């Protein structure tokens, strides 16, 4: 009867608390499994946080890249317009002013930072990648998110590749 009462108390405690054991010595295999699962849960939460951060970084990079594309398209249009022989000095001056403005805009886009991290400075995210003249000060290293055991996913475009790399489209 005493054993039955002890077992009944144990089961009632498990039901009310929602845990199988209260102390590690009660069942060491359950305790070891709990520690292992807690560690894995913590590791998976870290992977989710890193992956979310990398996705936000990549989304911001995409947004800036679309703005670069628009600016470069306008730059090209102005160059073609300037090559046209039907421009007078006032037109050339207006075109040159707009080209200068587009250059400044592209330098500002190249220096975009999110939460204090520059998007295009490679792995040196605390270094401002471009100065006023367009000189590059970042590095050519890629940021990588660790999303699993021996699984790394690159998620940025280093400015050295973006600004000084070769165009493979032609």
RACORZI-V207436 format. One record per residue. N is the residue number from 1. NEAR is the number of other C-alpha atoms within 12 Angstrom. D_CENTER is the distance of its C-alpha to the mean C-alpha in Angstrom with 1 decimal. Layout:
n=N near=NEAR d_center=D_CENTER
n=N near=NEAR d_center=D_CENTER
This chain:
n=1 near=7 d_center=63.5
n=2 near=8 d_center=61.6
n=3 near=9 d_center=59.1
n=4 near=10 d_center=58.6
n=5 near=11 d_center=58.0
n=6 near=12 d_center=55.4
n=7 near=13 d_center=53.6
n=8 near=14 d_center=53.7
n=9 near=15 d_center=52.3
n=10 near=20 d_center=49.5
n=11 near=18 d_center=48.6
n=12 near=16 d_center=48.8
n=13 near=16 d_center=46.5
n=14 near=16 d_center=44.0
n=15 near=14 d_center=44.2
n=16 near=13 d_center=44.0
n=17 near=13 d_center=41.1
n=18 near=12 d_center=39.1
n=19 near=19 d_center=38.9
n=20 near=22 d_center=41.0
n=21 near=24 d_center=41.7
n=22 near=20 d_center=41.8
n=23 near=15 d_center=42.1
n=24 near=16 d_center=40.9
n=25 near=11 d_center=44.5
n=26 near=14 d_center=45.4
n=27 near=15 d_center=43.6
n=28 near=15 d_center=41.7
n=29 near=15 d_center=40.1
n=30 near=18 d_center=38.6
n=31 near=19 d_center=37.4
n=32 near=17 d_center=35.8
n=33 near=16 d_center=34.1
n=34 near=20 d_center=32.8
n=35 near=15 d_center=31.3
n=36 near=14 d_center=29.7
n=37 near=14 d_center=28.3
n=38 near=14 d_center=27.1
n=39 near=14 d_center=25.2
n=40 near=16 d_center=23.7
n=41 near=14 d_center=22.7
n=42 near=14 d_center=21.0
n=43 near=18 d_center=19.2
n=44 near=18 d_center=18.1
n=45 near=16 d_center=16.9
n=46 near=18 d_center=14.7
n=47 near=23 d_center=13.3
n=48 near=18 d_center=12.7
n=49 near=17 d_center=11.0
n=50 near=24 d_center=8.6
n=51 near=25 d_center=8.1
n=52 near=18 d_center=7.8
n=53 near=24 d_center=5.3
n=54 near=27 d_center=3.1
n=55 near=23 d_center=5.1
n=56 near=21 d_center=5.1
n=57 near=31 d_center=2.6
n=58 near=26 d_center=4.6
n=59 near=19 d_center=7.4
n=60 near=26 d_center=7.7
n=61 near=31 d_center=7.9
n=62 near=21 d_center=10.4
n=63 near=19 d_center=12.2
n=64 near=28 d_center=12.8
n=65 near=25 d_center=13.9
n=66 near=16 d_center=16.4
n=67 near=22 d_center=17.8
n=68 near=27 d_center=18.2
n=69 near=18 d_center=20.0
n=70 near=18 d_center=22.3
n=71 near=27 d_center=23.1
n=72 near=22 d_center=23.9
n=73 near=17 d_center=26.1
n=74 near=23 d_center=27.9
n=75 near=26 d_center=28.3
n=76 near=19 d_center=29.8
n=77 near=18 d_center=32.1
n=78 near=26 d_center=33.4
n=79 near=22 d_center=34.1
n=80 near=17 d_center=36.1
n=81 near=21 d_center=37.9
n=82 near=24 d_center=38.7
n=83 near=15 d_center=40.1
n=84 near=14 d_center=42.5
n=85 near=12 d_center=45.9
n=86 near=12 d_center=46.7
n=87 near=17 d_center=44.9
n=88 near=14 d_center=46.8
n=89 near=12 d_center=45.8
n=90 near=12 d_center=44.5
n=91 near=18 d_center=42.2
n=92 near=21 d_center=40.9
n=93 near=15 d_center=40.3
n=94 near=18 d_center=38.3
n=95 near=26 d_center=36.3
n=96 near=19 d_center=35.6
n=97 near=17 d_center=34.6
n=98 near=23 d_center=32.1
n=99 near=26 d_center=30.7
n=100 near=21 d_center=30.3
n=101 near=19 d_center=28.5
n=102 near=27 d_center=26.1
n=103 near=25 d_center=25.5
n=104 near=22 d_center=24.8
n=105 near=26 d_center=22.4
n=106 near=31 d_center=20.5
n=107 near=29 d_center=20.3
n=108 near=26 d_center=19.0
n=109 near=37 d_center=16.3
n=110 near=40 d_center=15.5
n=111 near=35 d_center=15.3
n=112 near=32 d_center=12.9
n=113 near=24 d_center=11.2
n=114 near=22 d_center=9.5
n=115 near=13 d_center=11.1
n=116 near=15 d_center=12.5
n=117 near=26 d_center=9.5
n=118 near=34 d_center=10.4
n=119 near=44 d_center=8.2
n=120 near=45 d_center=10.9
n=121 near=38 d_center=12.5
n=122 near=34 d_center=11.4
n=123 near=28 d_center=11.1
n=124 near=26 d_center=13.3
n=125 near=30 d_center=10.8
n=126 near=21 d_center=13.9
n=127 near=24 d_center=16.0
n=128 near=30 d_center=16.7
n=129 near=35 d_center=16.4
n=130 near=31 d_center=19.5
n=131 near=20 d_center=22.8
n=132 near=19 d_center=25.2
n=133 near=15 d_center=26.7
n=134 near=23 d_center=23.6
n=135 near=18 d_center=23.7
n=136 near=27 d_center=20.4
n=137 near=27 d_center=19.7
n=138 near=33 d_center=16.4
n=139 near=28 d_center=16.4
n=140 near=24 d_center=15.9
n=141 near=21 d_center=13.9
n=142 near=26 d_center=10.8
n=143 near=31 d_center=8.0
n=144 near=25 d_center=8.8
n=145 near=28 d_center=8.3
n=146 near=23 d_center=12.0
n=147 near=24 d_center=12.9
n=148 near=18 d_center=16.6
n=149 near=12 d_center=19.5
n=150 near=9 d_center=18.9
n=151 near=12 d_center=16.1
n=152 near=17 d_center=13.0
n=153 near=20 d_center=10.5
n=154 near=22 d_center=9.0
n=155 near=30 d_center=5.7
n=156 near=35 d_center=6.5
n=157 near=34 d_center=10.0
n=158 near=32 d_center=12.0
n=159 near=38 d_center=14.3
n=160 near=28 d_center=17.3
n=161 near=21 d_center=16.8
n=162 near=27 d_center=16.1
n=163 near=29 d_center=18.9
n=164 near=16 d_center=21.3
n=165 near=13 d_center=20.8
n=166 near=10 d_center=23.4
n=167 near=9 d_center=23.4
n=168 near=7 d_center=24.3
n=169 near=5 d_center=25.4
n=170 near=4 d_center=29.0
